[in-house]
Amino acid sequence: MRIWVCLCMAAMLASTLAAADPDVSGRWAGSFAAIGPDGVEQGAQPANMILKQSGSQVTGTAGPENEQWPIQKGKMEGAKLTVEVKSPDDELYQCALTLTGDNLKGECTVQGNGQTGKGKVEFARAK
């Protein structure tokens, strides 16, 4: 009976740990590539993120290589990270990324100046 209780408790603990959102806190280095109206990727530009996660809430900064903008909204649900960042030019970047190991990949919708565009983003956790 004791063994059965111990096994049940171990199984519950394992399922609780597996259900916890992964932690994306830290520095991330990667790139942003605009996708033209024809669906073709434009040249990728270096990008960085510095993230801090508390529960499912994600804060920090993101932007081009030498410029960081505050994350306005950030949320981690399972392996899915969503962030919103506004540039000084008033462009809103809404990004949906998927975490696989130490890599975040996904797409962004960019709204500004009466136009909407798309982009592809890829990041790797900086060591």
Rosetta blueprint (number, residue, H / E / L):
1 M L
2 R H
3 I H
4 W H
5 V H
6 C H
7 L H
8 C H
9 M H
10 A H
11 A H
12 M H
13 L H
14 A H
15 S H
16 T H
17 L H
18 A H
19 A H
20 A L
21 D L
22 P L
23 D L
24 V L
25 S L
26 G E
27 R E
28 W E
29 A E
30 G E
31 S E
32 F E
33 A E
34 A E
35 I E
36 G L
37 P L
38 D L
39 G L
40 V L
41 E E
42 Q L
43 G L
44 A L
45 Q E
46 P E
47 A E
48 N E
49 M E
50 I E
51 L E
52 K E
53 Q E
54 S E
55 G L
56 S L
57 Q E
58 V E
59 T E
60 G E
61 T E
62 A E
63 G E
64 P E
65 E L
66 N L
67 E L
68 Q L
69 W E
70 P E
71 I E
72 Q E
73 K E
74 G E
75 K E
76 M E
77 E E
78 G L
79 A L
80 K E
81 L E
82 T E
83 V E
84 E E
85 V E
86 K E
87 S L
88 P L
89 D L
90 D L
91 E L
92 L E
93 Y E
94 Q E
95 C E
96 A E
97 L E
98 T E
99 L E
100 T E
101 G L
102 D L
103 N E
104 L E
105 K E
106 G E
107 E E
108 C E
109 T E
110 V E
111 Q E
112 G E
113 N L
114 G L
115 Q E
116 T E
117 G E
118 K E
119 G E
120 K E
121 V E
122 E E
123 F E
124 A E
125 R E
126 A L
127 K L
